[in-house]
Amino acid sequence: MLPCFAVVMFVRRIFPPVWYCVPTGSIMVIYLVDKLGLLGGCIMYQALRLVDVASFAFIRHYYTEYIRTIFTDLHRPIWWLPQGMRTIWVGLDQEWGNELQASVTLKQALAVLAFTTTWYMDDEEFLYFFACRTQVAFHIFAVPFFFGMVANIPDLLVRARVTMAVANAAKHQSSMMFWDELGHTPWYVDV
């Protein structure tokens, strides 16, 4: 099943409509947590997210020129690109584009780490921005991205716990079960 998940992770990154229409990430988290336990499932999911390093290379190679055309005519509608994603790219490009082009390697690496761990935006916007609108080298992207995935494990533990509580409450058709399950979760998230 894990190779299938890796393929799904890659496909959902390179085809943005899939990312926005199908909650594949939540489905994978539920499956992995159910099979491997909370901590094991979260670590495995983060390991699977490392497929984004390959997605970065693919997106940079195949989408960069096309994404560049998005910035030449900002008023032209694009059927496959949600307006919110486009707005975020334009904002990132205005604020960070030139900054990351001329930056030293350490500054680029820290920017990748910061964007990997931020809650400000979705992973999709971050990945496409760094792949298509910056000159950050592949290895400068990959190393801090890995450390960002490790740093995000506590966040994923909380989200997985909530996702499982919702799934269990829906399965048993009881909203009280949701609150009961979350209410018994210690502040450090029992793993």
C-alpha positions in Angstrom: 0.0 0.0 0.0 2.9 2.4 0.7 4.1 2.5 -2.9 0.6 3.4 -4.0 0.5 6.2 -1.4 3.9 7.5 -2.7 2.4 7.6 -6.3 -0.7 9.3 -5.0 1.4 11.9 -3.2 3.3 12.6 -6.4 0.3 12.8 -8.7 -1.7 15.1 -6.3 1.3 17.5 -6.3 1.8 17.6 -10.1 -1.9 18.0 -10.9 -3.3 20.9 -8.7 -7.0 20.1 -9.3 -6.5 16.7 -7.6 -4.9 18.4 -4.6 -7.9 20.7 -4.2 -10.7 18.2 -5.0 -9.7 15.0 -3.2 -8.7 14.9 0.5 -6.0 12.3 -0.2 -3.8 13.5 2.7 -6.5 13.0 5.3 -7.4 9.6 3.9 -3.8 8.6 4.0 -3.4 9.8 7.6 -6.5 7.9 8.7 -5.3 4.7 7.1 -1.7 5.0 8.4 -2.7 5.9 11.9 -5.2 3.0 11.9 -2.6 0.5 10.7 0.6 1.8 12.5 -0.7 3.7 15.5 -0.6 7.4 16.1 3.1 8.0 16.2 4.0 5.4 13.6 1.4 6.6 11.2 2.5 10.2 11.5 6.1 9.4 11.0 5.3 7.3 7.9 3.1 10.0 6.5 5.9 12.6 6.9 8.3 10.1 5.3 5.9 9.8 2.4 5.8 13.6 2.1 9.4 13.4 1.2 8.1 12.5 -2.3 7.6 16.3 -2.5 11.4 16.5 -3.2 10.9 14.6 -6.4 7.8 16.7 -7.1 9.9 19.8 -6.7 12.3 18.6 -9.4 9.4 17.6 -11.7 7.5 20.8 -11.2 10.6 22.9 -11.8 11.4 21.0 -15.0 7.9 20.9 -16.6 6.0 23.8 -15.1 8.4 26.7 -14.7 7.9 28.2 -18.2 4.1 27.8 -18.0 4.0 29.3 -14.5 6.0 32.2 -15.8 3.2 33.0 -18.3 0.8 33.3 -15.4 2.7 36.4 -14.2 2.7 38.0 -17.6 -1.1 38.4 -17.7 -2.6 38.4 -14.2 -6.1 39.0 -15.5 -6.3 36.0 -17.8 -8.3 33.2 -16.1 -6.7 29.8 -15.8 -9.2 26.9 -15.5 -7.0 24.6 -13.4 -5.6 27.2 -11.0 -7.7 28.4 -8.1 -7.7 32.2 -7.8 -6.5 31.9 -4.2 -3.4 30.0 -5.2 -2.6 32.5 -7.9 -3.0 35.4 -5.4 -0.7 33.7 -3.0 1.9 33.2 -5.7 1.8 36.8 -6.8 2.1 38.0 -3.2 5.0 35.6 -2.6 6.7 36.7 -5.8 6.4 40.4 -4.9 7.7 39.9 -1.3 10.1 37.0 -1.6 10.9 36.5 -5.3 13.8 38.9 -5.7 14.9 38.3 -2.1 15.5 34.6 -2.8 17.1 35.1 -6.2 20.0 37.0 -4.8 20.3 35.4 -1.4 23.1 33.4 0.0 22.7 29.7 0.4 22.0 29.9 4.2 19.3 32.4 3.7 17.6 30.3 1.0 17.8 27.2 3.2 16.3 29.0 6.2 13.5 30.3 3.9 12.8 26.8 2.8 12.7 25.6 6.4 10.4 28.5 7.4 8.0 27.9 4.6 8.0 24.2 5.2 6.9 24.6 8.8 4.5 27.6 8.3 0.8 27.4 8.8 0.3 30.5 6.7 -0.2 28.6 3.4 -0.8 25.2 2.0 2.0 23.0 0.9 1.0 23.2 -2.7 1.6 27.0 -3.0 4.9 26.7 -1.2 6.1 23.9 -3.4 5.2 25.5 -6.7 6.6 28.9 -5.6 10.0 27.5 -4.7 10.1 25.2 -7.7 9.0 27.8 -10.3 9.7 31.3 -9.0 13.0 31.0 -7.2 16.5 29.8 -8.1 16.9 27.8 -5.0 19.1 24.8 -5.9 17.6 21.3 -5.6 20.0 20.3 -2.7 19.3 23.6 -0.9 15.6 22.8 -1.1 15.8 19.1 -0.2 17.9 19.3 3.1 15.8 21.9 4.9 12.6 20.4 3.6 13.6 17.1 5.3 14.2 18.9 8.6 10.9 20.7 8.2 9.1 17.4 7.9 10.7 16.2 11.1 9.8 19.5 12.8 6.2 19.1 11.7 5.6 15.7 13.3 4.1 17.2 16.5 1.7 19.3 14.4 0.7 16.2 12.4 0.2 14.3 15.7 -2.4 16.8 16.8 -4.1 17.0 13.4 -4.1 13.1 13.2 -5.6 12.9 16.6 -8.4 15.3 15.6 -9.0 13.6 12.3 -9.3 10.2 14.0 -11.7 11.6 16.6 -13.9 13.0 13.8 -13.7 9.7 11.9 -14.7 7.7 15.0 -17.5 10.1 15.8 -18.8 9.8 12.3 -18.5 6.0 12.4 -20.5 5.9 15.6 -22.8 8.8 14.7 -22.0 10.5 18.0 -20.7 14.1 18.4 -20.2 13.3 22.1 -17.6 10.7 21.1 -15.6 13.4 19.4 -15.5 15.7 22.4 -14.9 12.7 24.7 -11.9 11.5 22.7 -10.4 14.9 22.5 -11.1 15.6 26.1 -9.0 12.6 27.2 -6.0 13.7 25.1 -3.2 15.0 27.3 -1.7 18.4 26.4 1.4 16.7 25.0 -0.8 14.4 22.8 -0.6 10.8 24.0 1.2 8.7 21.5 
